[in-house]
Amino acid sequence: MILERIPLWPDRDDVAVTAYITPPDPDWPFPADPCPGIVVCPGGAYLNLSPREGAPMALEACVRGYQAFVLEYTVASRAPAGTDLRYPAQLIDLARAITVIREHSARWHLDPDKLALMGFSAGGHLCASYAVHWHEPWLAQRAGAAPEQLRPAAVVLGYPIADYVLQQSGAQPPMMVESAKALFGTAQPDRSQLEALSPCLHVTEHTPPVFLVHAANDSLVPAGNSLHMASALSEAGIAYELHIFQEGDHGFASGQPMDRSWEAQRNRACAAWLPMAFTWLLKQFDPALREPGLPPAEEFFQRKQQQSC
Protein backbone atom coordinates (compact mmCIF):
# COMPACT_ATOMS: atom_id res chain seq x y z
CA MET A 1 0.00 0.00 0.00
CA ILE A 2 1.15 3.52 -0.81
CA LEU A 3 0.34 6.35 1.61
CA GLU A 4 0.59 9.89 0.34
CA ARG A 5 -0.51 13.09 2.10
CA ILE A 6 -1.14 16.18 -0.01
CA PRO A 7 -1.86 19.62 1.53
CA LEU A 8 -4.72 21.24 -0.36
CA TRP A 9 -3.87 24.92 0.07
CA PRO A 10 -0.42 26.47 -0.31
CA ASP A 11 -0.49 28.32 3.03
CA ARG A 12 -2.16 25.59 5.13
CA ASP A 13 -0.80 22.28 6.40
CA ASP A 14 -3.89 21.47 8.48
CA VAL A 15 -6.09 20.88 5.42
CA ALA A 16 -4.94 17.87 3.43
CA VAL A 17 -5.98 14.62 1.81
CA THR A 18 -4.23 11.36 2.61
CA ALA A 19 -4.39 8.72 -0.11
CA TYR A 20 -4.41 5.00 0.75
CA ILE A 21 -3.50 3.43 -2.58
CA THR A 22 -3.25 -0.25 -3.46
CA PRO A 23 -1.42 -0.43 -6.81
CA PRO A 24 -2.30 -3.27 -9.20
CA ASP A 25 -0.04 -6.31 -9.24
CA PRO A 26 0.91 -7.36 -12.80
CA ASP A 27 1.37 -10.95 -11.61
CA TRP A 28 -2.01 -11.17 -9.88
CA PRO A 29 -5.50 -10.26 -11.12
CA PHE A 30 -6.33 -8.17 -8.04
CA PRO A 31 -7.06 -5.41 -7.41
CA ALA A 32 -8.87 -4.24 -10.50
CA ASP A 33 -7.35 -1.33 -12.41
CA PRO A 34 -8.77 1.25 -12.22
CA CYS A 35 -10.53 0.93 -8.86
CA PRO A 36 -13.51 2.76 -7.42
CA GLY A 37 -12.64 5.36 -4.80
CA ILE A 38 -14.08 6.74 -1.59
CA VAL A 39 -13.37 10.00 0.25
CA VAL A 40 -13.76 9.69 4.03
CA CYS A 41 -14.69 12.74 6.12
CA PRO A 42 -14.34 12.06 9.87
CA GLY A 43 -16.62 13.66 12.41
CA GLY A 44 -15.63 15.84 15.36
CA ALA A 45 -18.26 18.59 15.66
CA TYR A 46 -16.18 20.88 13.39
CA LEU A 47 -13.89 21.25 16.41
CA ASN A 48 -11.50 18.35 15.71
CA LEU A 49 -11.28 15.17 13.61
CA SER A 50 -12.23 11.78 15.04
CA PRO A 51 -9.31 9.35 14.51
CA ARG A 52 -11.57 6.26 14.53
CA GLU A 53 -13.66 7.68 11.67
CA GLY A 54 -10.66 8.42 9.46
CA ALA A 55 -7.88 5.93 8.75
CA PRO A 56 -9.77 2.88 10.10
CA MET A 57 -12.67 3.55 7.73
CA ALA A 58 -10.28 4.13 4.84
CA LEU A 59 -8.70 0.74 5.53
CA GLU A 60 -12.15 -0.86 5.62
CA ALA A 61 -12.61 0.50 2.10
CA CYS A 62 -9.16 -0.62 0.95
CA VAL A 63 -9.75 -4.26 1.87
CA ARG A 64 -12.91 -4.12 -0.25
CA GLY A 65 -11.00 -3.01 -3.34
CA TYR A 66 -11.30 0.78 -3.11
CA GLN A 67 -8.67 3.45 -3.36
CA ALA A 68 -9.40 5.45 -0.20
CA PHE A 69 -8.79 9.04 0.80
CA VAL A 70 -9.15 10.72 4.19
CA LEU A 71 -9.88 14.44 4.21
CA GLU A 72 -8.53 16.68 6.96
CA TYR A 73 -10.82 19.68 6.58
CA THR A 74 -10.95 22.99 8.45
CA VAL A 75 -11.68 22.47 12.17
CA ALA A 76 -11.20 24.77 15.15
CA SER A 77 -8.52 22.80 17.01
CA ARG A 78 -6.19 22.45 14.01
CA ALA A 79 -6.58 25.66 12.00
CA PRO A 80 -3.97 28.45 12.26
CA ALA A 81 -4.87 31.39 14.46
CA GLY A 82 -7.08 33.87 12.66
CA THR A 83 -8.53 31.30 10.24
CA ASP A 84 -12.16 31.83 9.32
CA LEU A 85 -13.74 28.59 10.51
CA ARG A 86 -17.23 29.39 9.28
CA TYR A 87 -19.07 27.38 6.65
CA PRO A 88 -18.55 27.05 3.66
CA ALA A 89 -14.80 26.79 4.33
CA GLN A 90 -15.15 23.03 4.85
CA LEU A 91 -17.26 22.60 1.70
CA ILE A 92 -14.55 24.32 -0.33
CA ASP A 93 -11.94 22.03 1.26
CA LEU A 94 -13.91 18.98 0.13
CA ALA A 95 -14.39 20.33 -3.37
CA ARG A 96 -10.68 21.02 -3.63
CA ALA A 97 -9.89 17.49 -2.37
CA ILE A 98 -12.09 15.92 -5.02
CA THR A 99 -10.44 18.07 -7.69
CA VAL A 100 -6.95 16.97 -6.57
CA ILE A 101 -8.00 13.31 -6.36
CA ARG A 102 -9.39 13.36 -9.88
CA GLU A 103 -6.26 15.12 -11.15
CA HIS A 104 -4.22 12.19 -9.79
CA SER A 105 -6.66 9.46 -10.84
CA ALA A 106 -4.37 7.84 -13.43
CA ARG A 107 -1.39 7.70 -11.07
CA TRP A 108 -3.58 6.41 -8.25
CA HIS A 109 -5.29 3.76 -10.44
CA LEU A 110 -8.67 5.33 -9.73
CA ASP A 111 -11.83 5.33 -11.84
CA PRO A 112 -12.82 9.02 -11.55
CA ASP A 113 -16.44 8.20 -12.43
CA LYS A 114 -16.73 5.89 -9.40
CA LEU A 115 -15.78 8.26 -6.61
CA ALA A 116 -18.05 8.21 -3.55
CA LEU A 117 -18.10 10.14 -0.27
CA MET A 118 -18.42 8.74 3.26
CA GLY A 119 -18.92 11.10 6.20
CA PHE A 120 -19.70 10.75 9.90
CA SER A 121 -21.48 13.18 12.23
CA ALA A 122 -20.10 16.64 11.32
CA GLY A 123 -18.30 14.93 8.43
CA GLY A 124 -21.70 13.52 7.49
CA HIS A 125 -23.09 17.05 7.48
CA LEU A 126 -20.20 18.09 5.26
CA CYS A 127 -20.80 15.23 2.79
CA ALA A 128 -24.57 15.80 2.81
CA SER A 129 -24.02 19.50 2.16
CA TYR A 130 -21.68 18.64 -0.69
CA ALA A 131 -24.24 16.23 -2.11
CA VAL A 132 -26.83 19.00 -2.44
CA HIS A 133 -24.50 21.87 -3.48
CA TRP A 134 -21.73 20.28 -5.60
CA HIS A 135 -23.20 21.56 -8.88
CA GLU A 136 -23.32 25.24 -7.93
CA PRO A 137 -20.91 27.38 -10.01
CA TRP A 138 -19.51 29.33 -7.05
CA LEU A 139 -18.14 26.13 -5.51
CA ALA A 140 -16.37 25.05 -8.69
CA GLN A 141 -14.85 28.52 -8.96
CA ARG A 142 -13.53 28.43 -5.39
CA ALA A 143 -12.11 24.92 -5.91
CA GLY A 144 -10.50 25.83 -9.24
CA ALA A 145 -12.43 23.18 -11.14
CA ALA A 146 -15.17 22.70 -13.71
CA PRO A 147 -18.54 21.81 -12.11
CA GLU A 148 -18.60 18.33 -13.68
CA GLN A 149 -15.26 17.53 -12.00
CA LEU A 150 -17.00 17.83 -8.63
CA ARG A 151 -19.80 15.32 -9.18
CA PRO A 152 -19.87 12.52 -6.58
CA ALA A 153 -21.15 9.12 -7.69
CA ALA A 154 -22.78 8.29 -4.35
CA VAL A 155 -22.73 9.39 -0.71
CA VAL A 156 -22.68 7.36 2.53
CA LEU A 157 -23.77 9.27 5.63
CA GLY A 158 -23.17 7.98 9.17
CA TYR A 159 -25.31 9.65 11.86
CA PRO A 160 -25.14 13.00 10.00
CA ILE A 161 -26.46 16.39 11.02
CA ALA A 162 -28.84 16.85 8.10
CA ASP A 163 -31.34 19.24 9.70
CA TYR A 164 -29.87 22.03 11.83
CA VAL A 165 -33.34 23.33 12.61
CA LEU A 166 -34.02 20.04 14.38
CA GLN A 167 -30.50 19.79 15.79
CA GLN A 168 -30.66 23.23 17.46
CA SER A 169 -34.26 22.91 18.68
CA GLY A 170 -33.42 21.72 22.21
CA ALA A 171 -30.89 22.42 24.93
CA GLN A 172 -27.38 22.18 23.52
CA PRO A 173 -24.49 20.40 25.27
CA PRO A 174 -21.31 22.51 25.60
CA MET A 175 -19.60 20.75 22.68
CA MET A 176 -22.45 21.60 20.30
CA VAL A 177 -22.44 25.22 21.48
CA GLU A 178 -18.76 25.46 20.57
CA SER A 179 -19.46 23.69 17.29
CA ALA A 180 -22.12 26.27 16.40
CA LYS A 181 -19.69 29.09 17.17
CA ALA A 182 -17.16 27.59 14.78
CA LEU A 183 -19.57 26.79 11.99
CA PHE A 184 -22.03 29.71 12.15
CA GLY A 185 -19.86 32.29 13.87
CA THR A 186 -22.38 32.50 16.70
CA ALA A 187 -23.66 30.25 19.48
CA GLN A 188 -27.24 31.24 18.61
CA PRO A 189 -27.73 31.11 14.82
CA ASP A 190 -31.06 32.40 13.58
CA ARG A 191 -33.62 30.39 11.62
CA SER A 192 -32.33 31.48 8.21
CA GLN A 193 -28.79 30.38 9.12
CA LEU A 194 -30.03 27.02 10.36
CA GLU A 195 -32.05 26.43 7.20
CA ALA A 196 -29.16 27.44 4.94
CA LEU A 197 -26.95 24.75 6.50
CA SER A 198 -29.62 22.00 6.58
CA PRO A 199 -28.94 19.66 3.62
CA CYS A 200 -32.38 18.06 3.86
CA LEU A 201 -33.89 21.39 2.78
CA HIS A 202 -31.76 21.63 -0.37
CA VAL A 203 -32.16 18.25 -2.07
CA THR A 204 -32.68 18.55 -5.85
CA GLU A 205 -32.46 16.38 -8.93
CA HIS A 206 -28.68 16.97 -8.84
CA THR A 207 -28.30 15.09 -5.55
CA PRO A 208 -26.56 11.71 -5.98
CA PRO A 209 -27.82 8.45 -4.41
CA VAL A 210 -27.45 8.41 -0.61
CA PHE A 211 -27.01 5.68 2.01
CA LEU A 212 -27.94 6.69 5.58
CA VAL A 213 -27.22 4.94 8.86
CA HIS A 214 -28.14 6.12 12.36
CA ALA A 215 -28.95 4.82 15.84
CA ALA A 216 -32.39 5.43 17.32
CA ASN A 217 -30.81 6.12 20.70
CA ASP A 218 -28.29 8.68 19.40
CA SER A 219 -27.86 11.05 22.35
CA LEU A 220 -26.05 13.80 20.42
CA VAL A 221 -27.51 13.91 16.89
CA PRO A 222 -31.17 12.77 16.89
CA ALA A 223 -32.06 10.09 14.34
CA GLY A 224 -34.63 12.54 12.98
CA ASN A 225 -31.76 14.10 11.04
CA SER A 226 -31.46 10.99 8.87
CA LEU A 227 -35.23 10.53 8.74
CA HIS A 228 -35.71 14.08 7.45
CA MET A 229 -32.95 13.58 4.87
CA ALA A 230 -34.52 10.32 3.69
CA SER A 231 -37.91 12.00 3.39
CA ALA A 232 -36.44 14.79 1.27
CA LEU A 233 -34.65 12.28 -0.97
CA SER A 234 -37.87 10.31 -1.38
CA GLU A 235 -39.84 13.41 -2.33
CA ALA A 236 -37.21 14.36 -4.92
CA GLY A 237 -37.09 10.86 -6.41
CA ILE A 238 -33.44 10.31 -5.45
CA ALA A 239 -32.31 6.73 -4.82
CA TYR A 240 -31.51 6.11 -1.17
CA GLU A 241 -31.24 3.48 1.52
CA LEU A 242 -31.87 4.12 5.22
CA HIS A 243 -30.97 1.98 8.25
CA ILE A 244 -31.93 2.99 11.79
CA PHE A 245 -30.51 0.64 14.43
CA GLN A 246 -32.21 0.47 17.80
CA GLU A 247 -28.90 0.96 19.63
CA GLY A 248 -25.48 2.35 18.87
CA ASP A 249 -25.67 5.88 20.30
CA HIS A 250 -23.42 8.40 18.54
CA GLY A 251 -20.07 7.84 16.89
CA PHE A 252 -20.23 4.07 16.47
CA ALA A 253 -18.09 4.18 13.31
CA SER A 254 -17.56 0.57 12.18
CA GLY A 255 -19.60 -0.70 15.12
CA GLN A 256 -16.65 -2.21 16.93
CA PRO A 257 -15.99 -1.23 20.56
CA MET A 258 -13.15 1.23 21.05
CA ASP A 259 -11.32 -1.18 23.35
CA ARG A 260 -10.44 -4.79 22.45
CA SER A 261 -11.96 -4.29 19.01
CA TRP A 262 -10.38 -7.52 17.79
CA GLU A 263 -12.97 -9.46 19.79
CA ALA A 264 -15.57 -9.67 17.04
CA GLN A 265 -18.19 -11.18 19.34
CA ARG A 266 -18.30 -7.88 21.22
CA ASN A 267 -19.27 -5.91 18.13
CA ARG A 268 -22.57 -4.13 18.44
CA ALA A 269 -25.56 -4.96 16.24
CA CYS A 270 -25.06 -1.69 14.35
CA ALA A 271 -21.79 -3.13 12.94
CA ALA A 272 -23.98 -4.75 10.29
CA TRP A 273 -24.23 -1.40 8.50
CA LEU A 274 -20.76 -1.48 6.96
CA PRO A 275 -21.15 -4.50 4.63
CA MET A 276 -24.63 -3.20 3.80
CA ALA A 277 -23.15 0.13 2.72
CA PHE A 278 -20.51 -1.44 0.49
CA THR A 279 -23.08 -3.76 -1.10
CA TRP A 280 -25.20 -0.70 -1.80
CA LEU A 281 -22.24 1.21 -3.25
CA LEU A 282 -21.45 -1.65 -5.60
CA LYS A 283 -24.99 -1.47 -7.00
CA GLN A 284 -24.65 2.27 -7.58
CA PHE A 285 -21.45 1.74 -9.56
CA ASP A 286 -22.79 -1.21 -11.57
CA PRO A 287 -26.53 -0.95 -12.38
CA ALA A 288 -26.47 -4.51 -13.73
CA LEU A 289 -26.12 -5.71 -10.13
CA ARG A 290 -29.29 -4.04 -8.93
CA GLU A 291 -32.06 -6.31 -7.82
CA PRO A 292 -34.94 -6.81 -10.27
CA GLY A 293 -38.17 -5.19 -9.17
CA LEU A 294 -41.36 -7.04 -8.40
CA PRO A 295 -44.39 -6.51 -10.64
CA PRO A 296 -46.59 -3.64 -9.46
CA ALA A 297 -49.09 -4.65 -6.79
CA GLU A 298 -51.99 -3.48 -8.95
CA GLU A 299 -50.89 -5.81 -11.74
CA PHE A 300 -50.63 -8.70 -9.27
CA PHE A 301 -54.17 -8.21 -7.97
CA GLN A 302 -55.55 -7.85 -11.49
CA ARG A 303 -54.09 -11.24 -12.39
CA LYS A 304 -55.49 -12.78 -9.21
CA GLN A 305 -58.93 -11.37 -10.08
CA GLN A 306 -58.76 -12.77 -13.62
CA GLN A 307 -57.79 -16.19 -12.29
CA SER A 308 -60.79 -16.24 -9.95
CA CYS A 309 -63.27 -15.42 -12.73
N, C-alpha and C positions, 0 to 999 in steps of 0.2 A: 504494500500500500504506500502511496505517495501522499504526504501531508504538505500543504502549501498554504501559507497565510498571506493574504494580499490586503494592505490598507486601501480603503476606498477613496479617501480624500487626501490630497497632498500635505495638508497641515494637521492631520489627525491620525494618531495611532490607535485610538480607542475604537474606531469604527473600521471593521475589517471583515473579510470573509475567509474562512478556513476551508480548504478543499480536501476531502477524503477520497482519493482517487485510486481505483483498482485498475491498473492497465491490463489490456488483453494479453494473454499468453499465446504466442504463436504455436506452441506445441500442445495446446489444450483448448478445447472448444469453449471454455468459459473464462471470463464472462463474455457476454455478447459485446460487439463493437459496432456501432456506438450503444451506450447504455442510457436508460432513462436517468433523470436526476431529480434530486429533492433538496430544497433549501429549508433549513431548520431555523426557526426563530424562537429561542428560549423565552420563558416568562421571567418575571421579576418585578412586576408592578411599575415598570419604566424607571425603577430606582437602581436595579442591578440586573444581572443575568444569571438565571438558575443553571448551575453546572450540570445537574442531572437531566435537564431538558435540552442540552446542547450536544456535546460529543457522544454520550451514550445513545441518543436517538439517531445521530448520524451513523453510528456503527450498526445499529439495528437495520438501517436502510442499506448499508454496504453489504451485509451478509445476504441481503435479498436481491443483490445484483444492481443496486443503484450507485451512481456517483453522488456523493452527498456533500453538502456545503452548510456550514454553520455561520450564521450572521451575528456579528457583534454590532448592534445598532446603538444609537445614542441613548444613554441612560445616565441618571443623575450622579451615581457614585463613580463613574469612570470618565466622564467628559471633562475636558480642561476647564479651569475656572473661567467664567464669563460666557460659556457656551449657551446658546439659546436651546433649551431642552424641549420647548413646546412643539406639539404636533403642528405641521407635518414633517418635522425633521427626520423622524424615524421612517416615514413612508418614502422619503427621498433616499434615505440610506438603502432601503430594500430595493427600490428601483435601480439604484446605481449598482447594487450587488448583482442583480439579474442581468444588467447590461454587461458587466465584467465577465460573469460566468458564460454568457453566450459568446462573448468575444473570444474566450478560451475554449470553446466547445470542441474544436478539432483536437487540440493538444490534450484535452482532458477526456477524450473518447466519450463525449456526451452527445446525445440526440437533443438538439435545442428545442425541438417540437414536443418533447416529452419531459418538460421541466415543471415539477409541482412544488407547492409550498406546504410546510407543516409548522404550525405555530401553537404555543401553549400560553394560556392565561393572557398576560399583556402581549406576548408574542402572537397569541391567537387573535387578539384585537388588531394587531398590526397586519397580520395576513388577511384577516377578514376585510380590513379597510382597503388593503391593496386589491383584493378581489373585486371590490365595487368601484374602485377609482383608477385602476391601472390604465384605462383607455383615455384618460383626460389629457389634453395636449400640454397643460402646464407641467405635469409630472414628467413627461418625456423630455421636455425642455430642461428641467432642473437636473435630470439624470444624464443629459447629453446623449439621448437615444431617440430613435424613431418609435412612435407609439406601438407598432407591431412587435418591436423587440421586447416589449414589456409584458406581453400576454402570458399568463400562467395557464398551464394545461389543466390543472386541478388544484384544489386546496383542502388540506386536512387541518381541522381546528380542534384543539384539545382544551376543554373548559374555557372558552374564550369570553372576553367581555365584548358582546355584540350589541348591547343596548345600554348606553350610559344613562339614559333616563331611568331605566329600571335599577341599574347598578347604584346610582346616587340617591335613590328614593328613600333609603332608611338611614339609620345612624351609621357613620363610617368609622371603622377601626383606624387607629393612627397611621398605619402603613398606607391605607387607601387615601387618607387626607394628604399625605406627602406625595403620593402618586398623582393626585389631581393637581397639586401645585406644580409638579414637573410638567405634566402633559398640557394642562389648560392655562397655566400661569396664575392660577388662583385656587384656593381651597374650596371656593363656593361658585363653581361655574353656573351660568344661567341656563335657562331651558334651550335657548338657541345654540349655545356651545355644546350642550349635551347631545342635542339632536344631530349636530354637524359631525360629531365623532361617533355616532351610532351606526355601524355598518348595516344593521338590519333595516334601516330606513332609506338605504341608498342602493338596494339591489335593483339591477336592470338586466336587460337581455345580454349585456356584455359580461355579466358575472359568470365565471367558470363553474363547473360542477364542484360541490362542496361535501365533505364528510365531516360530521360533527360528533364529538363524544363528550360526555359530561357525567357527573355524579349527582344524583338527586339530593344527596345530603351535603353538597358543597357549601361550606360555611363562609366562604369568602366571595365567590362569584356565583350567584344563584343560577340554577339550571335553566331558569326562564330566559337567560341570555341566548342559550342554544335553541330553545323552543321558539323564541321570537325570530331568530335567524332562519330556522327551518320553515316557519310560516311564511316569511317573506320570500324565500326561495320557491316555495310551493306556489305562491300567488303569481310569481313571475315566470313559472314554467321552467325553472332551472333544476337540473338533475341534482339530487342530494341524497344523503343517507344519514340518519340520526340514531345514535345509541345513547340512552340514558340509563346508567347503572344505578341500582338502589344505593350502593355504598361506594366509597372511594374518596370522599371529601375533595379537597382541592390540591392540585399539584401531584397527582398520582403518576404522571409520566408514563413509563412502560407498565406500571401496575405492580412492579416488584417493590418490596420493602426497602427502605434506605439502608438498613443494616442486614447483613447476612443474606444479601440478595441472591446468592448462588443456591439457596435452598428453595427450589422451585415450588415445593409444596406449600410454602408460606406466601406465595403470590396471592394477591387479592383477585376477586372475581372480575374486577374491571380490567385485569391484564388481558382479557380476551379481545379487547378493542384493537390491539396492534395488528395481529394477523388479519382481522376483518378489514382494517384500513388498507393494508397492502393488497388484499384481494380486490377491494373496490378500486384502488388506483390502477391495477392491471387492466380492469375492465374499461376504465376511462381511456387508457392508452391504446387498447386493442378492442374496438367495438365488436369484433367477431366473437369475443369471449363473453359477451353479455348474455344473460339468460333469456331464452325465448319467452315472450309474454303468453299469458293464458287468453283464450278467446273471451271477448267481452261478456259480462254476466247476462246482458240482455239477449245476446245470441244464444247462450246456453239455455236460458229458460224458454226461448222460442222453440228450440229443438225439442226440449222436453214436452212442450205443449203439443207439438206436431206428433210426437211419438204416442201420446196418450189419446189422440183422436182416432 
